[in-house]
Amino acid sequence: MADGGAVREELTRVDRPTAFGYVLSEVSGPLKFLAGRVEGLWTFLATDDGTRVTWEWTVHSGIGAGRSPVAGICRDLAAIAKRSLENIAELLPAGVTFLLE
């Protein structure tokens, strides 16, 4: 990571073509004080006009973190997720639309 920290990312679920899940653990660097573990899930649902993509996660407190810092990191993660999805949208072929909610 940019701050010198690292995480272990492990794929925990693959349900092609509808979902995949992962866990981020062994958090090091400054982030370890806020998040000890993150469980993530991407789901894909076919709709009449495309595919609905959902990205959700559960953040477990890190070393000495209370509820307030975890709530703050969840807000930060939401912003990071939005930027990530916007980057994905830019990689889609011409004519494919991508709606962020």
C-alpha positions as CSV (number, residue, x, y, z in Angstrom):
1,M,0.0,0.0,0.0
2,A,1.1,3.6,-0.5
3,D,1.6,4.1,3.3
4,G,4.0,1.1,3.5
5,G,1.4,-1.3,5.0
6,A,0.2,-4.6,3.5
7,V,-2.7,-7.0,3.7
8,R,-3.2,-10.6,2.9
9,E,-6.1,-11.0,0.4
10,E,-7.7,-14.4,0.2
11,L,-10.5,-15.5,-2.1
12,T,-13.1,-17.2,0.0
13,R,-16.0,-17.7,-2.4
14,V,-16.5,-18.1,-6.1
15,D,-20.0,-18.6,-7.5
16,R,-19.6,-18.1,-11.2
17,P,-21.0,-15.9,-12.6
18,T,-23.0,-14.4,-9.7
19,A,-20.5,-13.7,-6.9
20,F,-17.1,-13.8,-5.4
21,G,-15.9,-13.1,-1.9
22,Y,-12.6,-12.3,-0.2
23,V,-11.0,-11.6,3.2
24,L,-8.3,-9.0,3.8
25,S,-6.3,-10.1,6.9
26,E,-2.8,-9.8,8.4
27,V,-3.2,-6.0,8.2
28,S,0.1,-4.1,8.8
29,G,1.0,-0.5,8.7
30,P,-1.1,2.4,10.0
31,L,-4.3,0.6,8.8
32,K,-3.9,-2.1,11.4
33,F,-5.1,0.3,14.1
34,L,-8.4,0.8,12.4
35,A,-9.1,-2.5,10.6
36,G,-8.1,-5.9,11.7
37,R,-10.0,-7.8,9.0
38,V,-12.2,-6.9,6.1
39,E,-14.7,-9.4,4.5
40,G,-15.8,-8.4,1.0
41,L,-18.4,-9.6,-1.4
42,W,-19.0,-8.7,-5.1
43,T,-22.3,-9.9,-6.6
44,F,-23.6,-9.7,-10.1
45,L,-27.3,-9.8,-11.0
46,A,-28.5,-9.9,-14.6
47,T,-31.2,-7.3,-15.3
48,D,-33.3,-6.4,-18.4
49,D,-30.8,-3.7,-19.3
50,G,-27.5,-5.1,-18.1
51,T,-25.9,-6.4,-14.9
52,R,-26.3,-4.9,-11.4
53,V,-23.0,-5.0,-9.6
54,T,-22.9,-4.8,-5.8
55,W,-19.8,-4.5,-3.7
56,E,-20.2,-4.9,0.1
57,W,-17.8,-5.4,3.0
58,T,-17.7,-5.8,6.7
59,V,-14.9,-4.1,8.6
60,H,-13.7,-5.6,11.9
61,S,-11.9,-3.3,14.3
62,G,-8.2,-3.3,14.5
63,I,-5.8,-2.9,17.4
64,G,-7.3,-0.5,19.9
65,A,-9.9,0.8,17.5
66,G,-13.4,1.6,18.8
67,R,-16.6,2.1,16.9
68,S,-15.9,5.7,16.0
69,P,-12.7,5.1,13.9
70,V,-14.3,2.1,12.2
71,A,-17.2,4.2,11.2
72,G,-14.8,6.7,9.7
73,I,-12.9,4.1,7.8
74,C,-16.1,2.7,6.4
75,R,-16.9,6.2,5.0
76,D,-13.4,6.3,3.5
77,L,-13.9,2.8,2.0
78,A,-17.1,3.9,0.4
79,A,-15.3,6.7,-1.4
80,I,-12.5,4.3,-2.4
81,A,-15.1,1.9,-3.7
82,K,-16.8,4.6,-5.7
83,R,-13.5,5.6,-7.3
84,S,-12.7,2.0,-8.1
85,L,-16.0,1.4,-9.8
86,E,-15.6,4.6,-11.8
87,N,-12.2,3.3,-12.9
88,I,-13.8,0.0,-13.9
89,A,-16.4,1.9,-15.9
90,E,-13.7,3.6,-17.9
91,L,-12.4,0.2,-19.0
92,L,-15.7,-1.1,-20.4
93,P,-16.2,-1.3,-24.1
94,A,-17.9,1.4,-26.0
95,G,-21.7,1.2,-25.8
96,V,-21.7,-0.5,-22.3
97,T,-23.2,1.7,-19.7
98,F,-22.3,1.6,-16.0
99,L,-24.6,3.2,-13.4
100,L,-23.1,4.1,-10.0
101,E,-25.7,4.4,-7.2
